Amino acid sequence: MTATSTAPAAAGRGGAPLPFATLVEEAAEVTAVHARRTDTEAAFPAEALDSLRRTRLLGLLVPAAEGGLGGDLGDVLTATRRLGREDMSLAMIFAMHCQQVAALVRHADGKLRDDLLPRIGRGETYLASVTTEAGKGGALLTATAPLRQREGHLLLDRFAPIVTGGAHADGFLVTMRSPDSENENDVSLVYADRGQLEVASAGRWDPHGMRASHSGALHLRGTVPEHQVVGEHGRFRDIVTRTFGPLAHLGWSAAWLGTAEGALARTVGMLRSARTRGSLSLDSELLLTRIARVRHRLEAVAALLAHTLDTVTHEDVSRPRVQLLVNGLKVTASEQCHAAVHELVEIVGLRHGYLRDSPLALERALRDLRSASLNFSNDRLLLADGKLTLLDAEVRLA
């Protein structure tokens, strides 16, 4: 795990524990083998998910006492960055799954916790998030679909236009309008096993980038026991503030940074090889200054990611200055990582940067990173942050 972690690793052959870095590298190697094909076909990275199951990285955040690896948020970001070097879609799938697991670890109790966390820890349960609705996009704090109660059970009937990896999920965390409430701000979070639902895909998934994320529309119908509510009815805002929001922006930013890091590493490797760099001269001042700027962009994002991780680990995440920092990380990472890969395309030109069959895979990275500013719109975050900024006349930075 992280340098200070004492959590056990998954067992290898013969029962001996494998180091965390070994588990992550195994998953990254499998991801790399299939990344080009899954992008071309817009196919879910099933082989990579199998490796996350086999290594038990799906249970990274599950406490060791409950059957998981007992890792922390720093471990999630480390693994996400490494996976992002090979495939941003897979990195985002992993980060969003870990966000769901964190919500269960922090907010679920009783029978739901006892039944579900060991399954996740064994790598049996991959979770998808169902928060989008037609007409409201990714706004987390409202829900229009009503949750109904009947004889100790909850009735779900929920359409979501975007569900990352949902067609392949073993379980779902679903936002619904709380029972007996007409207020769309009264939102409940409910867990549903796939076997408790009718899951119907709606429409094709053929996007510009993030093609392997397979984030198509789903319609979920079914009945679950009342105890599968996560936290209290109507209190999803608390989960968003403490868990969903910070983990989303940290995890996404790690995926974007890993994607840009991988693009830079492949480009530097090509430039250092006289056999592959062609007409590109390492004496070019334009090339040297541009590649330095790319490195500086990524160093800045990495530093902001580390600072934000430290802040959310040690401070009250509901404080406005911490919310500003978390939102600022998302906006900055989305803009700077995309700009860095765009600069790399300019550096290496048409042949190495723009062609889809280039081994540098810059074209794929650029398409994938174009989604970053749209994945919960930067404009929406900046609007909220503008209001928060005006409330802090002394500018107390986190």
Residue pairs with C-beta under 8 A, 6 or more apart in sequence:
1 7
1 9
1 20
1 69
1 70
1 71
1 72
1 74
1 75
2 71
2 72
2 74
2 75
2 78
5 20
5 70
5 71
5 72
5 75
7 64
7 69
7 70
7 71
8 17
8 64
8 69
8 70
9 17
9 18
9 19
9 20
9 22
9 23
9 69
10 17
10 18
10 23
10 55
10 56
10 57
10 69
11 17
11 18
12 18
12 22
18 55
20 69
20 71
20 75
23 55
23 56
23 57
24 55
24 57
24 78
24 79
24 82
24 83
25 82
26 51
26 54
26 55
27 48
27 51
27 52
27 55
27 57
27 79
27 83
28 82
28 83
28 85
28 86
30 47
30 48
30 50
30 51
31 45
31 48
31 51
31 83
31 86
31 87
31 90
32 86
32 87
33 47
34 45
34 47
34 48
35 45
35 86
35 87
35 90
35 212
35 361
35 364
36 361
36 364
37 43
38 44
38 45
38 87
38 89
38 211
38 212
39 87
39 89
39 211
39 212
39 364
40 211
41 211
42 205
42 206
42 207
42 211
42 212
42 214
43 212
43 214
44 165
44 167
44 168
44 212
44 213
44 214
45 87
45 89
45 90
45 93
45 212
46 168
48 83
48 87
48 90
49 93
49 126
49 165
49 168
52 58
52 94
52 123
52 126
53 123
53 124
53 126
54 123
55 123
56 68
56 69
56 121
56 122
56 123
57 69
57 79
57 94
57 123
58 97
58 101
58 120
58 123
58 125
58 126
59 67
59 68
59 69
59 101
59 120
59 121
59 122
59 123
60 68
60 69
60 71
60 75
60 76
60 79
60 98
60 101
61 68
61 69
61 71
61 72
61 73
61 76
61 98
61 101
61 102
61 105
62 68
62 69
62 70
62 101
62 105
62 117
62 118
62 120
62 121
63 70
63 105
63 117
64 70
66 113
66 117
66 118
66 121
67 117
67 118
67 121
67 122
68 117
68 120
68 121
69 75
69 121
73 102
73 247
73 250
73 309
73 312
73 313
74 309
74 313
76 95
76 98
76 247
76 250
76 251
76 254
77 250
77 251
77 254
77 305
77 309
79 94
80 91
80 94
80 95
80 98
80 251
80 254
80 255
80 258
81 91
81 254
81 255
81 257
81 258
81 261
82 258
83 90
83 91
83 94
83 255
83 258
84 91
84 254
84 255
84 256
84 257
84 258
84 259
84 261
84 262
85 258
85 259
85 261
85 262
85 265
86 262
87 212
88 210
88 255
88 256
88 258
88 259
88 365
88 368
88 369
89 210
89 211
89 212
89 213
89 368
90 212
91 254
91 255
91 258
91 259
92 164
92 210
92 213
92 251
92 252
92 255
93 164
93 165
93 213
95 247
95 251
95 252
95 254
95 255
96 128
96 129
96 164
96 165
96 248
96 251
97 126
97 127
97 128
97 165
98 247
98 251
99 129
99 243
99 244
99 247
99 248
99 251
100 127
100 128
100 129
100 173
101 120
101 127
102 243
102 247
103 173
103 189
103 230
103 239
103 243
103 244
104 112
104 113
104 116
104 117
104 120
104 173
104 191
104 230
105 117
106 239
106 242
106 243
107 189
107 230
107 231
107 238
107 239
107 243
108 116
108 117
108 191
108 230
108 231
110 227
111 227
112 191
112 227
112 228
112 230
116 125
116 171
116 191
119 125
120 127
124 170
125 170
125 171
126 165
126 168
126 169
126 170
126 171
127 169
127 170
127 171
127 172
127 173
128 163
128 164
128 165
128 166
128 169
128 171
128 172
128 173
129 163
129 164
129 172
129 173
130 158
130 160
130 163
130 166
130 172
130 173
130 174
130 175
130 218
130 220
131 138
131 140
131 160
131 175
132 138
132 160
132 161
132 162
132 163
133 143
133 144
133 145
133 159
133 160
133 161
134 159
134 161
135 144
136 142
136 144
137 377
138 162
138 375
138 376
138 377
139 380
140 175
140 187
140 236
140 240
140 244
140 245
141 185
141 187
141 236
141 237
141 240
142 184
142 185
142 187
143 175
143 176
143 177
143 184
143 187
143 188
143 236
144 177
144 184
145 157
145 158
145 159
145 176
145 177
146 176
146 177
146 179
147 154
147 155
147 156
147 176
147 177
147 178
147 179
147 188
147 190
148 154
148 155
148 179
149 155
149 179
149 180
149 226
150 223
152 225
152 226
153 223
153 224
153 225
153 226
154 179
154 190
154 223
154 224
154 225
154 226
154 228
154 229
155 222
155 223
156 174
156 176
156 190
156 192
156 197
156 220
156 221
156 222
156 223
156 224
157 220
157 221
158 174
158 176
158 219
158 220
158 221
159 202
159 217
159 218
159 219
159 220
160 166
160 217
160 218
160 219
160 220
161 217
162 215
162 216
162 217
163 169
163 172
163 215
163 216
163 217
163 218
164 213
164 214
164 215
165 213
165 214
165 215
166 172
166 199
166 214
166 215
166 216
166 218
167 199
167 201
167 214
167 216
167 218
168 214
169 194
170 193
170 194
171 191
171 192
171 193
171 194
172 191
172 192
172 194
172 197
172 220
173 189
173 190
173 191
173 230
174 189
174 190
174 191
174 192
174 220
175 187
175 188
175 189
175 190
175 236
176 187
176 188
176 190
177 183
177 184
177 186
177 187
177 188
178 186
178 187
178 188
178 233
178 234
179 188
179 233
181 234
185 237
186 233
186 234
187 234
187 236
187 237
188 229
188 233
188 234
188 235
188 236
189 229
189 230
189 231
189 236
189 239
190 224
190 228
190 229
190 230
191 224
191 228
191 229
191 230
192 220
192 222
192 224
192 228
193 224
196 222
196 223
196 224
197 220
197 221
197 222
198 220
198 221
198 222
199 218
199 219
199 220
200 218
200 219
200 220
200 221
201 216
201 217
201 218
202 216
202 217
202 218
202 219
203 216
203 217
204 216
205 211
205 214
205 215
205 216
207 215
207 371
208 367
208 370
208 371
209 364
209 366
209 367
209 368
209 369
209 370
209 371
210 367
210 368
210 371
230 239
231 238
231 239
241 317
241 318
242 317
242 318
245 317
245 323
245 326
246 312
246 317
246 326
248 330
248 376
249 308
249 326
249 327
249 329
249 330
250 305
250 308
250 309
250 312
250 326
250 329
252 330
252 333
252 334
252 372
252 375
253 301
253 305
253 308
253 329
253 330
253 333
253 334
254 305
256 301
256 333
256 334
256 337
256 338
256 369
256 372
257 298
257 301
257 302
257 305
257 333
257 337
259 337
259 341
259 365
259 368
259 369
260 297
260 298
260 301
260 337
260 338
260 340
260 341
260 365
260 369
261 298
262 365
263 340
263 341
263 344
263 360
263 361
263 362
263 365
264 291
264 294
264 295
264 298
264 340
264 344
266 359
266 360
266 361
266 362
267 291
267 344
267 347
267 348
267 352
267 360
267 362
268 291
270 276
270 277
270 348
270 352
270 359
270 360
271 277
271 280
271 282
271 287
271 291
271 348
278 351
278 352
280 287
280 347
280 348
280 349
281 287
282 288
287 347
290 343
290 346
290 347
291 344
291 347
293 343
294 340
294 343
294 344
294 347
297 336
297 337
297 339
297 340
297 343
298 336
298 337
298 340
300 332
300 336
301 332
301 333
301 336
301 337
304 328
304 329
304 332
304 333
305 329
305 333
307 325
307 398
308 325
308 326
308 329
311 322
311 325
311 398
312 322
312 326
315 322
315 398
316 322
317 323
317 326
320 388
320 391
320 392
321 392
321 396
321 397
321 398
322 398
323 388
324 385
324 388
324 389
324 392
324 398
325 397
325 398
327 381
327 384
327 385
328 385
330 376
330 378
330 381
331 373
331 378
331 381
331 382
331 385
333 372
334 369
334 372
334 373
334 375
334 378
335 372
335 373
335 378
337 369
337 372
338 366
338 369
338 370
338 372
338 373
341 362
341 365
341 366
341 369
342 366
344 353
344 360
344 362
345 353
345 354
345 362
345 363
345 366
346 353
347 353
348 360
348 362
351 358
352 358
352 360
352 362
353 360
353 362
353 363
354 362
354 363
355 363
356 363
356 364
